[in-house]
Amino acid sequence: MRTKSENKRKAIIDVALQLLKESASYDVSMSEIAARVGGSKATLYNYFSSKQEVFVEMVKQSVQPELTTIKSILTENDDLKTVLQNFGEHYLHQRCSPDTIAINRMLIAESTRSDIGILFFEEGQRKILDMLSAHFEKEMDAQKVKKRDIGMVVSHYIALIESELVEKCLFGIIEDPPDAQIRMFVERGVSVFLDAYILN
């Protein structure tokens, strides 16, 4: 049996992502992916058993570098305010990028017809939130943050840093926000969060 090429797998995933962004729809077919990659649909199925598997692998590959970056942000500084500011700015840059916004719009539209949104969340956002949870647990153990339900703490922090920007990006009110705007919104969210949860 011919050895499957990692380069070929990557090419398929890259094409699937490009088609997803172009169509803003999950209705991209395996035939369309095969035609763009070059080759038959049968060859495509040698690499992936279904369209869903293609898109799940796409999320896994795109999120891995992101997790590495987030791990570095969460461990590079002992000052909680600095960590939350740096994480928040990086998070919003990714969350509000044109590519991410386009994919999230598609996932929202598709969520009533399939479980692709759940799969994207579990393979992407869930892992980021888990890393953040572990960090807040460490801060609680060090008595820097009030001991509260960890899921609630993470949800409040994410909601605060997203509150002034993400929804406006999804609705097209703001497009590709500049660094200064992101920094300002994160500073506001972090300030409110620390007022609520910091132990003096």
PLY file of the C-alpha trace (Angstrom):
ply
format ascii 1.0
element vertex 200
property float x
property float y
property float z
element edge 199
property int vertex1
property int vertex2
end_header
0.00 0.00 0.00
1.31 3.42 -0.90
2.50 5.43 2.09
0.28 8.42 2.69
2.19 11.68 2.30
1.96 14.21 5.11
2.44 16.90 2.49
-0.63 15.62 0.67
-2.66 15.59 3.89
-1.60 19.16 4.60
-2.51 20.20 1.05
-5.99 18.73 1.48
-6.49 20.52 4.80
-5.23 23.83 3.38
-7.59 23.55 0.42
-10.53 22.68 2.69
-9.82 25.77 4.80
-9.60 27.98 1.71
-12.88 26.62 0.32
-14.52 27.07 3.71
-13.51 30.74 3.79
-14.54 31.31 0.17
-17.99 29.76 0.54
-18.65 30.79 4.16
-20.53 27.51 4.31
-20.00 23.95 5.49
-21.59 22.79 2.23
-18.13 22.35 0.69
-18.08 18.84 -0.82
-15.37 16.23 -0.97
-15.61 16.52 -4.77
-14.80 20.25 -4.59
-11.85 19.57 -2.30
-10.54 16.83 -4.61
-10.90 19.03 -7.69
-8.99 21.89 -6.07
-6.25 19.64 -4.68
-5.91 17.73 -7.93
-6.82 14.06 -8.05
-9.85 11.87 -7.62
-12.35 11.76 -4.79
-11.29 8.14 -4.23
-7.74 9.32 -3.55
-9.08 11.88 -1.08
-10.87 9.12 0.82
-7.54 7.33 1.20
-6.50 10.18 3.47
-9.78 11.08 5.19
-12.87 8.96 5.68
-15.30 11.89 5.57
-15.61 15.64 5.14
-16.10 15.93 8.88
-12.75 14.24 9.49
-11.06 16.73 7.12
-12.43 19.69 9.06
-11.69 18.22 12.49
-8.09 17.62 11.43
-7.99 21.17 10.11
-8.93 22.48 13.56
-6.40 20.24 15.31
-3.55 21.39 13.09
-4.44 25.08 13.35
-4.92 25.04 17.12
-1.66 23.28 18.04
0.63 26.30 17.39
-1.97 28.42 19.18
-1.81 26.20 22.28
1.98 26.43 22.28
1.81 30.23 22.16
-0.81 30.37 24.92
1.24 28.07 27.16
4.16 30.47 26.78
2.00 33.50 27.58
0.58 31.85 30.71
3.99 30.86 32.07
6.33 33.67 31.03
5.38 36.15 33.75
4.45 35.89 37.45
2.38 39.07 37.47
-1.28 38.12 37.08
-2.37 41.41 35.53
0.38 41.20 32.90
-0.48 37.59 32.08
-4.18 38.35 31.70
-3.44 41.39 29.54
-1.03 39.49 27.27
-3.37 36.51 26.98
-6.36 38.76 26.30
-4.63 40.69 23.52
-3.43 37.52 21.82
-6.84 35.86 22.24
-8.75 38.79 20.75
-6.33 39.10 17.83
-7.13 35.50 16.95
-10.82 35.67 17.82
-11.42 38.79 15.72
-9.22 37.96 12.74
-11.14 37.94 9.43
-10.53 34.20 8.96
-11.78 33.29 12.45
-14.83 35.54 12.12
-15.73 33.96 8.77
-15.44 30.44 10.21
-17.45 31.34 13.33
-20.24 32.80 11.20
-20.36 29.55 9.24
-20.38 27.45 12.43
-23.26 29.47 13.89
-25.29 29.06 10.70
-24.48 25.34 10.51
-25.14 24.55 14.18
-28.83 23.82 13.64
-28.06 21.22 10.96
-25.03 19.32 12.24
-22.65 18.88 15.17
-19.70 20.46 13.38
-19.86 23.45 15.75
-19.51 21.16 18.75
-16.54 19.41 17.13
-14.82 22.71 16.38
-15.41 23.87 19.96
-14.10 20.68 21.55
-10.96 20.55 19.39
-10.22 24.27 19.59
-11.82 26.62 22.10
-12.29 23.94 24.77
-8.54 23.26 24.90
-7.77 26.95 25.26
-10.30 27.27 28.09
-8.83 24.20 29.80
-5.38 25.81 29.79
-6.84 28.99 31.22
-8.65 26.98 33.90
-5.41 25.31 34.96
-3.75 28.72 35.23
-6.52 30.19 37.40
-6.45 27.11 39.64
-2.73 27.72 40.19
-3.42 31.37 41.03
-6.13 30.32 43.49
-3.75 27.87 45.17
-1.21 30.69 45.47
-3.95 32.81 47.10
-3.76 35.48 44.41
-7.32 34.95 43.18
-10.47 34.26 45.19
-11.44 30.60 45.31
-14.57 30.31 43.23
-15.98 27.80 40.75
-13.27 27.59 38.11
-15.70 27.39 35.20
-17.41 30.56 36.37
-14.10 32.40 36.77
-12.94 31.49 33.27
-16.33 32.37 31.77
-16.33 35.77 33.48
-12.81 36.60 32.30
-13.50 35.58 28.69
-16.84 37.42 28.70
-15.21 40.60 29.99
-12.40 40.72 27.43
-14.80 39.84 24.59
-17.65 42.09 25.64
-16.82 45.26 23.72
-15.49 43.70 20.53
-16.29 40.13 19.48
-20.01 40.54 18.85
-19.37 43.72 16.84
-16.86 41.82 14.71
-19.33 38.98 14.13
-21.97 41.47 12.97
-19.53 43.33 10.72
-19.66 46.55 12.72
-15.90 46.36 13.32
-13.54 44.61 10.92
-9.98 43.52 11.74
-9.61 45.78 14.81
-6.26 47.55 15.31
-3.82 46.67 18.08
-4.55 49.82 20.08
-8.29 49.11 20.16
-7.76 45.52 21.25
-5.33 46.62 23.95
-7.81 49.16 25.31
-10.72 46.72 25.44
-8.60 44.05 27.14
-7.34 46.56 29.71
-10.93 47.45 30.59
-11.98 43.81 30.88
-8.95 42.84 32.97
-9.53 45.79 35.29
-13.11 44.74 36.02
-12.06 41.11 36.43
-9.31 41.92 38.92
-11.65 44.20 40.90
-13.96 41.22 41.31
-11.51 38.38 41.89
-8.12 39.64 43.09
-7.06 38.95 46.67
-5.26 41.95 48.17
0 1
1 2
2 3
3 4
4 5
5 6
6 7
7 8
8 9
9 10
10 11
11 12
12 13
13 14
14 15
15 16
16 17
17 18
18 19
19 20
20 21
21 22
22 23
23 24
24 25
25 26
26 27
27 28
28 29
29 30
30 31
31 32
32 33
33 34
34 35
35 36
36 37
37 38
38 39
39 40
40 41
41 42
42 43
43 44
44 45
45 46
46 47
47 48
48 49
49 50
50 51
51 52
52 53
53 54
54 55
55 56
56 57
57 58
58 59
59 60
60 61
61 62
62 63
63 64
64 65
65 66
66 67
67 68
68 69
69 70
70 71
71 72
72 73
73 74
74 75
75 76
76 77
77 78
78 79
79 80
80 81
81 82
82 83
83 84
84 85
85 86
86 87
87 88
88 89
89 90
90 91
91 92
92 93
93 94
94 95
95 96
96 97
97 98
98 99
99 100
100 101
101 102
102 103
103 104
104 105
105 106
106 107
107 108
108 109
109 110
110 111
111 112
112 113
113 114
114 115
115 116
116 117
117 118
118 119
119 120
120 121
121 122
122 123
123 124
124 125
125 126
126 127
127 128
128 129
129 130
130 131
131 132
132 133
133 134
134 135
135 136
136 137
137 138
138 139
139 140
140 141
141 142
142 143
143 144
144 145
145 146
146 147
147 148
148 149
149 150
150 151
151 152
152 153
153 154
154 155
155 156
156 157
157 158
158 159
159 160
160 161
161 162
162 163
163 164
164 165
165 166
166 167
167 168
168 169
169 170
170 171
171 172
172 173
173 174
174 175
175 176
176 177
177 178
178 179
179 180
180 181
181 182
182 183
183 184
184 185
185 186
186 187
187 188
188 189
189 190
190 191
191 192
192 193
193 194
194 195
195 196
196 197
197 198
198 199
